[in-house]
Amino acid sequence: MSAGQHIHVIDGKQLSYPNDRCPICRPEIAQPSTEQKIPNVHRTGNTIVYQATKLQMATTNYYAEGKCLLHSVRKAQRDANNKLVIGADGKPLWNQITIRYSMSLMKDYVNEVLKLIHDVESGKLQPETQVPQTETSQTPLTAQPTFKEAVIQNFPSELASMLFFEETTEYVKIHPRQYLGSDNFAKIAQIVRDQLNGEYISAGTESHFRVRKVPQSQVPQRM
């Protein structure tokens, strides 16, 4: 592999991409193999992509290690003036959320979506006549974050968007989604070590950071 390239492991296979034209690290510049209008839906390998705009997209891909499907929604960050937020590396910063589905749950979800589409197209769906109202006197409930969410909150959004957080029985494992570079790696390592009392596990393509689970009251909060 040349110095200007890096590797992503997708479905257990190592794939090499140019640092400046990687479709995974920089989806805003990625182009389908054939010219397609936006919005569009297309598939690349084991990943299904819904490209809403150049800066808004959703992906569903097979995560072989977890034997599940990962559905992610990604949107470029904008400031108060609606301008793109650009990171130190000159690339847009992204907000991203990822949901994990088992195969059976994804089938159930897709089936319900297809039923809904059928009901809409056949005219069976009755429009809502009233918007549900909430009691203004009630105090809204604030959900307590999970341990994984508490860990994620310790990372600035530009770093968190580069990582995949996997929760196991004993740990929250932190995997890179993309090529991190030495600067970002050092920043992430410092947060894991100094703020979360975690460690780095060197295991080749399966290398990752991990944080042992503790009571959530003991998880530091980023200021």
N, C-alpha and C positions, 0 to 999 in steps of 0.2 A: 504493500500500500504506500502511495506517495505521501510526501509531507503535507500536501494540500487537501488530503482526504481524511475522513473518519468513518467509523463503523457503527451501524445500528444492528441490533440483534432482533429480528422479526420472525416470530414463529420458530425460534430455534436456529435460524439461519443468519449468518453474518453477511450484511450487505454494505458495500462501500459507497459513499457519496462525497462529492466535492464540498469542502467547507463553506464555500460561498454560494452554492446552488443546491443545497440539500432540501428536498421537498418536505422532509419531516421537521427539520429545524426552522425552515423558512417557508411555511405554506403560502405566505402572501406572494411568493414569486414562483411557486410551483405551477406547472402547466400540465394538463392531461396529455397523453400521448397523441391525441388528435385534437384539433381545434374545437373547443366547446364553448357555448355561450354560458354566461352566468346569469341566473342560478342554474346549477346542474347537479345531477347525482352520477357518480361514476365509481368504479372499483379499481383499486391498484393492489394487486396481490391479495392479501387477506384483509385488506382495509377497504371499507365502503365510505366514501366521502360525499357529504352534502355541502357543496360550495355555495353559500348564500350570496356572499360578495367576496371581494378579494381579501377582506379583513374580518369576515365572519364565516365560520365553518363548523360542521359537526362530523365526527368520524365514529365508526364502529369497527373494531378490529378484534381478532381472536388472540387472546392471551394464553399461549400454550401452557406456561408453567402453572397458571391458576385454573386451567381448563374452563375458561369462562370468556365472555364477551365484554369488552370495555367500550362504553359509549361516552364520548367526550364532546363538549361544546366549548368552542374557543372564539374569543372576540378580542380584537386589538384594543388596548387601553387608550382613552382619550382624556385630556385635561378639561378644566372648567371652561376653556374656550373652544372645546370640541376639536382640538388639535391632537394628532397622534403623539403618544408618549414614546420617545425613543430612548433606548438604553445606551450605556456607555460604549457598547460595541457597534452603535449605529443602526441597530435593528429595532423594529417595533416591539414593545412589551405587550404581553398577552394576559388576559384573564381566562382561566380555564377551570372547568369542573368535570370530573370523571365519575361515572356510575358503573358499577360492576353488575353484570347479569349472568346468572346461570343459564345454560342452554334452554332449560324448560321454561324459566321465567321470560326469556326473550321471545320464545315461541308464543307464550300467552299474551305478551304485550303486543306483538305484531298481529296476532289474530284479533285482538280487541280493536286495534287501529283499523284493520281491514273491515271489521264489522261497522265501525263508526263511519268510514268512508262510504260503505254501501248504503247505510241508512241516510246519509246526507244526499247522495246522488239519486236515491230512489224516492226521496221526499218523505221518508218515514220519520225523520228526526223532527220533533216539535221544538220550535225555538223557545227559549226561556222568556217568559213574560215579565218576570220580576228579578231584579238583582238582589241576592240575599243581603239582608242588612245585619249589622252587628250592633250589639248594645254598646253605646259610647261610654256608659258608666263602668263597664267591665275593664279591669286591668289586664292588658294582654300578657300572655304567658311567655316567658323567655326560656327557650330550650337550652339546657346545659350542653356544651359541646362535648362530643365524644373524645376519647383519648387521642385518636388520630387527628381530629380537628384541632385539638389543643396543640399538638406537635406542629401541624401545618401553620398555625398562627404565628409561630416563632420565625417564620421565613418571610422576607419581603416578597411581594407578589411576583417580581421579576425573576426571583430564584425559584419560588414555588412552582411557577409555570413550567420550569425545566425538569421537574421531578415527578415521579409516580410514587405515591405513598400506599404501601400494602400493609394491612393489619393482620397479624397472626395471633396465636394464643398468648405468646410471651412478649412479642416485640411489635413495633411499627418499623417496617423496612422501607428504606428510601432508595429508589432506583433512579438513575438518570434517564430522562426521556430523549436526550440529545447529547451531542458533544458539548461538554461543559467548558473546556479550556481551563488553564491553570488558575486564573483569577477567580472564576466562579467556583471551581472545586475547592479552593482555599477558603472562600467565604462560607460555603456550605459546611465544610469540615469544622470550621471554627464554631458555627452555631450548634452543630451536633455535639461537639466535644464540650464546649464551655457552657452552653445554656441548657442542653438536654442530657448531659452526662452519657452521651452515646458513643459509638465507636464505628470505625470503618472496617469492613470485612473484605479482604482481598481474595477474590475467587475467580480471576480471569474475567470472562464475559458475564459472570453472575455476581461480580463485585457490587457491593452496596453498603450504605450506612444503615445502622439499626439503633433503635432507642428502646430500652427495656421498659415495659409497662410499670407504672407506679400509680398510686392514687392521684386523680386529676388535680387535687389541691396542691400537689407537689410539682406540677409541671409549670416551669417559669413562663411568664407572659412577656412577649416582646413589647417594649415601651415605644 
